[in-house]
């Protein structure tokens, strides 16, 4: 079965990730690449993925180091 997802933002990409093994997915968005708005969210502060220790992540944030302090410790 084919599934069309209109909108390649957070919700659309998350929906696609949940059904990717069961359906053939086609994602449509008005931007030239998917996830574009996620990339610019929070001026880059919200795009942190790493497997190092939380304190190492915090020490490597350029501005406002404690902006993500609580989420890093709440959602390890």
N, C-alpha and C positions, 0 to 999 in steps of 0.2 A: 504494500500500500504506500502511496506517496502522501507526504504531508507538507503543506506550504505554511511557513511561518512568516508573517508580515511584521517586520520590525526586528532589527538585529541589535537591540539594546540588551540590557541586563535580563529582562524577563524572557525575551525571545531566545537568547542564547542559552539560558538556563532550561527552558522548555525543550530545546533541541538536544541538550545534553542528557536529559532524562529519557528521551525516546529514541536516541540514536541507534540503539541495537535492534529495535523492533521495526523501524520504518525507514523509508528513503526520504530524507528531509531536503527541502528546498527553502532557503532563507532569502527573503527579499527586504531590502532597505533602501531608502532614498540617498543615503550617504555612499560614497565611492568604496568604502570598505566596512566590513562588519565590526561592531564593537568600537567604533570611532569615538562615541561619546564617553564610553567607559575609560578609554585611554586618557582623555583629558580631565576626567573627574578629579576634583580636589587638587588640580595642578600637579598631578603625578603622585600625590601622597597616598592615594587610595589604590595604587597599583603595585603593592608590595607583596611579592611571593618569594619565600625563601625557607630553607629548612634549618637555618642557624638558630642559635639561642635568641630569645626575645630581646635581651639586653644588647646583643650585638646589632640587631635590627635598629633599635632605638638610637644607638650611638652613631649609626650611619645615615640618619635622616638629616638633611641639610638645614631645614628651617623648622622651627617649632617642634622640637624633638618629642615632646610628650603628647602631640596631637593624637597619636594612635596607641598610647600607652595602655589604656583600659581594654580596647578590643584585642590587642596582641595577647594580653594575659587572659582575657575571658574566652577567646576563641583560638587556642593554640592548635 
